[in-house]
């Protein structure tokens, strides 16, 4: 996607829901911006190429702008489109459209469901064409179940609104699609084939909860005692919760004729509600929000980050265009395939992403969440995770202007590991908000939160020049070094180093992806580490590494591929600083272990060491 286009192509076929691959023959409608004459064709046949954000290309649009300020238009496999009559071609688009990509686990579930429908064939004889054909049959079958007249759907731009009174009995009807059940419609009348939605036995109003995925609403709960306990996180499944009252007792729904797409709690049948918040696991108590970004925000999906989860070994942060996009905790025993799948979840967002890695020691956990205030001088604040060892994981770029004042604000703390959790918005281009149920410890608790407010965002964090991510590690007592090779398309070299120390703990500099680690190298404390740096048009890259023992004489090995490298000698003392901006870096060896103005020391001076009074875990809070 480049700046010359005012639209974006959704990456999946609207007839079979499979994602298109590079080189697939595809068809799409002509966008209004492409109409040059009355006889302009209504469709375009083209060879599909997936969108990839390349920060080295000045024409490449950052994900935030691409997702939020570009109109989405449907596409289809050419073969799929030819099987549908003109009458039906518009309707599937309204049924299968979604605005956020389902996770890989859901794609695997769907594939297994389609395979079962091809029971007459052996798995080795089934190809993608067979699966696409089976998927198209499923969409056709879904269309046959439509109960709302098509003319009503068309007259309402593809969606129909309805309102039910929560104070009255509610009936609903659903539909099954690809192994999952969706709710189609709700009514206060007992219509044919409708089933009663069970409410509280005493008829009182309480919590209204429903779960949904990228295609629609699955189950509605009007009685919280019927919720599963405990609620378990399932990728791609989101929970929304309302607290009904006499003042707000109407449920407004939006249906595409077969699946309810949205539910909102409103004050009257004529009122329009706010889009609901969707949670990977709903919070158990009063929630409060921190607005990190001054730019616009879409309907938020909040993912749980449980920092008290047993077996956490590290955290990984995905950074794109200077923004935090996603956050993950690594746990003992996770497989390489699981890790690799996660790194690629974002599609075209992720090939050039910066991945920061923060290993944690045994008995170390996140104890506090802070932020570095950059607004109003910059568009977003930077969140920071501080552990009970005093170490800090900065989830953003380094201050790029030393003349601006630095304001550090503690957001909350986790005295008990049981409640050491927060939620972060995870869709729409970057993490705009963080939500907590623990104590609000901000200096200004009235700090406005722009949740669900504002026009389309068009700015990006990289609009501020001279940005970089700062990483640092001490060099004493290193026994092994694990290089990480570059993963971005067309890139080479080493983008980060993972140090293993004599006491077993780990620290990282640069960028780290666990699925791109190279074999570890033994470090001789009496020897040296040499990094071969090459200058390219967009900056410096580390192209080679040598660990020379004390008896070694030279770093040069006669390898012609290393011609033109500038070798930097790193002794095993002091600290190594590694500054990152996408594929380029800047390395610096300093004799002092702790840098001046060390962030950990600054936060300790401001916030103390409260973990020394850490409370014992209480009985876990059980989700309703």
N, C-alpha and C positions, 0 to 999 in steps of 0.2 A: 504494500500500500504506500502510495506517495502523495505528496501535497497537491498534485494536479487533480486528484479525484475528490469529489465531494460526497462520496458514498463508500461503503465497505461491503464486501461480499461475506455472507455467513458461510462457514466452512463445511456445512453439511447439506446433503441432498434433501429437498423438501418432500420427496416421494418415498425414500427408503430410510432416511435419517442416518445413513452412513456418511462419514466424512470423506470428502474428495481427496485424492492423492495427486501429487505433482504429475502432470501429463494427462490426466483424465479429460476426456471430451465432455464439456459441460455447456449448459445453456442458461441464460439469465434474461430477465426483462431489461429493456432499455431504460436507463434512469432519465428523469426529466431534464437533467443538465446536459444530456447527450443528444437531445432532440434538436436537429438543425433545420429540418424541413418537414412539410406535411407528410411526405412519403417515407419518412424515416422508419425502418423496420421496428417492430415491437419487441423483438428478441435478438439476442446476440449469441452465436455459437463460438466458443473459444476453448483454448487449452488451459486448464486450471493450473495455477501456481500458488502454493500456500503463502499467506502473508507472514513475513518475518521482520521483526524490528531490528534493524542494523544501525547501531549508534554511529558507525563510521560513515554512513551514507547521509548527507545533509538533506536528501529528499525523503528520508524515511520518517514516518509519523510516529511519535511516541505512543505507547499503549493508552495512556490516559486520554489523549486527544483522539486517537483512533477509535476507541470504544465509546466515548461520550459525545463526540461532536460530529460523527459520521453516521448518516442514515444507513441502516442495514437493509440490504435487498436480498431476496432469496436466489438460490441457484439450484441446479439439479444435474444429475448425470444425464447425458443426452439419451442414453438407452432407456432410462427410467421415464423420462418425459414423453417419449414416443409411445409408451404403453397406455397413456392416459388421454381420454378425450378432452376436447377444449372445455366442455361443461364442468369437468371435475378439476381442472388444473389449478384453479384459484383456491378451492376449498381445502386441500391438504395443507397448504401453507399456513392457514389460520389454526389448524389443529396441532401441527407438530412444531411450530415456531417456539424457540426458546432463546433467551438473552444471555444465558451463561452456560458454559460447557459442562456436561455431566462428567463426573470423575471416571478414571479408567476402570474402577471396580464395577461401575454401572454398565459401562460398555461391554465388559466381560460377561456380566449377568445377562445382558441382552443377547449377546452372541450365543450363549448357551441355550437360551430360550428358543432362538431361531433354529438352532441345530436340532432341538427336539422335534420341531415341526417337519424336519426332513428325515424322519425316521426310516424311510425306505432306502436311504443312501447310507453308505458307510462313511465315517468321518474323513477318511483319506480321499474319498471321491467328491467331497463337498468343497466348492471354491467360493470366492466372494460373490460371483454372479448368482450362485444358488441362494446365498444368504440375502442378497438384495431382492431377488424375486420373492422370497418368503416374507421379507419385510414389507414389500409393496402389497402383498396379499393381506397382511395385517392392517395396513392403513385403509385398504378398501373395505375390509370387514368393519373397521371402526366407523367409517362413513355410513355404513348400512344401519348402524345403531342410533343414528341421530334422531332425536325426538322433537327438537325445536325446528319449525319450518325454515327452509333455507332462505326464503325471502325475508324473514324476520332477522336472520343473522346478517344478511347483506345490507339490510336497511340500518343496521346498527354498527357498521364498519367492522363486522366480524365478531363482535362480542355483544352479549346481552346482559344487562344489569337486573338484579332482583334484590328484594329486601324481605327478610323474615324478622318477626318479633320474637325475641328470646323469652318473653314472658308467656308465650303460647306454645303448645306442642309443635314440634318441627318434624317433618318427614323429608326424606331425601332419596335420591335414586343415583346409582352409579353405573360405571362401565368398566370393563376389563380391557387392558391394552398391553400386549407384550408381557404378560405375566403379572402385571400390577393393576390394582383396582383404584379407580379415580371416582370422585364424586362429581356428578353431572349437574345437579340442580337441587335446591332446597325450597320447601314451601310450608306454609302454615296450614295447608289443606292436605288431606289424605287422598292423593291422586292415585290412579292405577299403577301398580308395580312399585310404588314408593314404600319405603320402610321407615319406621319410627327411629329418630335419633334420640337415644336415651339421655335424659337430663337428670338433675338431682332429684332424689326421691321425694324431698319436701317441697319441690317446685321453686325453690329460691334461686336467685341469680348468683353466679360465682365466676370461676375462671373458665374461659373458653379457650380451648387449645386445638390446633390442627397441625397436621404434618403435610409437607408438600415436597415435590422435587422440581426439576426444571420444566416439567410439562403440565403440572397441575396439582390440585389438592387431593390428598389420599384419604385420610381419616379425620373426622371431626369429633371432638370430645366435649360434651357439655357438662359432664360429671367428672371432676378431677380424680375421683377415687377409681375410675376405670382406666386411668393412664397406666402404661407399663411401669413397673418399678423393679430395679432402677431403669431410667432411660439411658440407653446405650448409644454412643455415637456411631452413625452409619454414614459414610461419605455420600454426599449427594442428597441426603434427606435432611430437611429443615423443619424446625418447630416454631410455631408462632403462637403467642399467648395474649389474651385480652382479659381484663377484669370488668365484667359486665356489672351494671348498676341500674337503678331506676332512671337515672339521667341518660345513661348510654346503654340502651337495651335492644337496639336494632342491629342486625347483621346484614351488611351489604355485600353481595357477591357479584362476581364477574365470571361469566361462562362463555366458552367458545361454541357452545351447543352440545358438547360431549364431555368436557372437563371443566370444572371450576378452576379458574386461573388465580383468583384472589378473593380474600375475605377481609372485610374491614368492619370494625365496631363504630357505629354512628349514633347520633342523638335522635334522628328522625328519619323517616323514609326518604325525605328530600335531601338530606345532608350527604356530603361527600367526605369520606374519611381519608386518613393518611395511609399510604402503603405500609403494610405491617413489617416489623422487624422479624427476620428469620434467624434462628439460632441452631447451631449444630447440636447443642444440648442447652435447654432453656435454663436460665438462672433460677436459683431457689429463693432469692430474697430481693429486697429493693435494689434496683440497679441505678448506677449513675454513669454518665458518659464524659469522656474527654475528647474534645474536637482538636485533632492534630493539624488539620489543613484548612486554610482560609478559602479554598476553592469549592466549587459546587459538589454536591453529593447525591448519589442515586439511592434507590432502595437498598438498605444495608443488609448484608448477610454476615452474621457474626460467628466466627469459629472459636471454639474453646481452646485455650492454651493452659493446660494443667501442669503447672510448674512443680507440684508436689507428687507427680506420678512416680512410682518406684522405678528404679533402673535407668533414669535419664543419664545419658553419657555426654550429650552435647546439644547445642542449638544451631540451626542453620537459618539464615535470613536471606531471602531473595530480594535483590535490589535492582530496579530498572529505572533509568532516567533520573537517578537520585532519590527515588521513592522506595519505601518499603512496600513490597508487593505481597509477600507471604512469609510465614514463620513456622518452623517445625522443630519439635524436640526429637532427638534420636534416643533410642532405648536399647538396652542390651538384647542381643539376639535377633535384631532386625536383619532381614536378608538383603543381599545386593540387588535383587530384582525389585523388591519393595522400594528401596532407596532410589533406584534409577527411575522407576515409574513416577515417583513424587517429583523428581527434578524436571520431568518433562510434562507435567500436568497442564501447564499454561499454554501449550501449543506454540504459536508464533511469538509469544512474549518471551519465552525462556532460552532460546539458543544463545543469545548474547547477554544473558542476565549476569549480574555480579552476585556471587554466592559467598557470604561471610560465614565463618564457622567459629563457634565458641565452645570448646570442650569444657566440661566441668569435672571436678574431682569427686571421689567418694565423699559422701556426707555434705557435699556442696549443693546448694539449691538457690534459686532466685528468691530473694528476701524482700526486695523493694523494686518499685517501678518509678523512674524519674523521667523528666523530659528537659531538654534544652530548648528554651524559648527562642524562636527565631522570628516569629511574627512580631510586629508588622513588617520588619525589614525583609523577610523572606516569606514564602507562601506557606511553609509548614514548620511545625515543631518536630523535634527529634526525640523519640522515646528511647529510654535506656533501661536495661535490666541490671540491677546490682545484686550480687550474691552475698551469702553469709560468710564469704571469705574476703569481702571487700573488692572483688573484681567486678568490672563493668563491661557489659556488652552494649555498644552503641549501635542503634538500628537506624543509621543515617549517615550523612556526609559530615566531614570535619568542618568547623567554622572557616569560611573562606575569606572573611574580612576581620582582621584582628582589631580594627578600630571600633567595631560594634560591641556593645556590652554583652556579656554572657550571663544569662539568668537561668539558674537551675532550680527546678521545682519538683519536690517529691510528690508523687501522685498518691501512692498508697504503699502499705507494707503488709507482709504476710507473717505474722507472729507464729502461726501454726502451718505446717506443711499441708494439713488437710484442706485448708481454704486458700492455698497458694495458687490461685487461678485468676485468669482474666479472659475477656473475649475481645477479638479484634475484627474489624470489618475486612472482608477478604475478597470482595468482588468489585469490579468496576474500575480497575486500573491501579489502585494502590490502597494501603491501609489508611483510611481517613479518620477512624475513630477507635478508641479503646473503651471497654466497659468493665466496670468492677462492681462487686457486691461487698467488698471490704471497705474499711474506713477511708473516707475522703480526707487526704492530708494536704491538699493544695493550699497555698497561701491565699489565693482568691477563689473561694468556693462558688462565687457567682460568675465565674468565667463563662461567657456565653458559648453555647454549643450549637453549631449551625446544622444540626442533624435534619436531613430531608428538606433543606432550604437552599435556594439559589438557582441560577441559570446554568446552562451547560458549561462545563469547565473547558478551558482552552489553553491554560497555562501548564507549564511543566517545571519541575524543580531545577532542571538543567538550564533553565533560562538564566540562572545566576552563574556567572563565569567562575573559572578557577576552582571547581569543585573536585573533591576526591574523598575516598574512604580511607581512614587512618587505622592501621593495624600495627601492633608492636608485640614483641616477645623477648624475654631475657635469654641470654646465651649460655650462662653458666650451667653446668651439670647436664648438658644435652648428651644423650647416648645414641640416639638414632634420629635420622631426618627422613621424612617421607615427602617427596616432591609431588605436586599435583600438576598434571599437564593441562594445557588449554583445551577447552571444549567448543568454543565458538567456531562456527563455520569459517574456514579459511585462515584460522589462526594457528600459531605454533608456539612452542616454548613452554615455560613453566610459569604458572600464574600464582602459585602459593607454596608454602612449606608448612608441614606439620611436625613440630618438635616433640620428641618423647624424652623425658628427663629421668635421671637415675632413681627418683622416688616413684616413678610410674605415671606421674601426671603429664598432661599434654597442653601445649599452647600452639596457636596457629597465627601465621602472618599471610597477607595476601588473600587470595581466593581459594576456597576448598570445596570440591565436590567429591564425595566419598567414592563415587563410581569412576573417577578419573585419577585416583591415586596410583602412583608408580611404586615399584619395589623400594623398600626402605634401605637407607644407607647407614653404615656404622660411623659414628663420630669419635675421633680420637681427641680427647681434651687437650693434648699437647700439640695437635695439628691445627689445620685451618679449613675453613669452607671458602670455596671460590665460586662466585656467581658471574657467568658470562652474559653481559648485557649488550643487546643490539639496538641501535637507533633506527626506527622506522618513521614513516611520514606522519603517523599519528601519535608518536611517543616512543618510550623505551619499553622493551620486553626482555625478560630473562630467558635466554635461549639454552643455557647449559649450566650444570652444577657439578662441582668436583669437591669431594671431601678428601683432603690430602693428609695422610698421617704425619707424625712428627719426623719420620725418616724420609718423607717425600722431598723431591728436589724442585719439581716444576709442575705447573698446572697445564702446560701446553702438551697436547698429545698428538699433534700432527694431523688432526681431523680437518679435512678441507671444509666441511660444513660449518666449522667454527671460525672460519676466516672472517675478520672484521669485528669480532667480539671484543668488547672492552671488559677485562676481567677485574672483579672487585674482590679483594681479600677480606674475609670476615673471620676475626679471631673469636675463640669461644669465651668471650667475656663481654660485659656490657649488655647492650640490647640491639636488636635489629628492628628498624622501622621500615614498613612496606606500605607505601601509599598507592592506592588503586583508583583508576577510572576506566572501567570496561577493560579493553585488552592491553592498556598501557599501565606502567607502574613507575615508581621512583623508590629506590632503596637507599637506606642510610644506616651506617654502623656507628653507634655512639658508645662511648666508654662507660657512661653512667647507666646503671640498671634501670633506674626510675627517672623518667624525663621531668624537666621542670614543668610545674602546673599539671602534674599527673591527675587525671580525672578521678581515679580512685581516692587519692589523698584529698582532693577538693571536696568530694562528696562525704568523706569521713569527717572532715572539719565542719561541714555544714549539717550533716545528718547523724553523726555519731556511729556507734556500733551496737545498735539495738538488738541484734541477733544474739548477743551475749546473754540476754534475758529471755531467750526464746522459750515459749510455753510448750508444754507437752501436748501432743495431739489429743483432741477430744473425739467423741463418737462422730463419724462422718455424717454430713448433712445429706439426706436422701432426697433425690429429686422427686417432685410430686408425680 
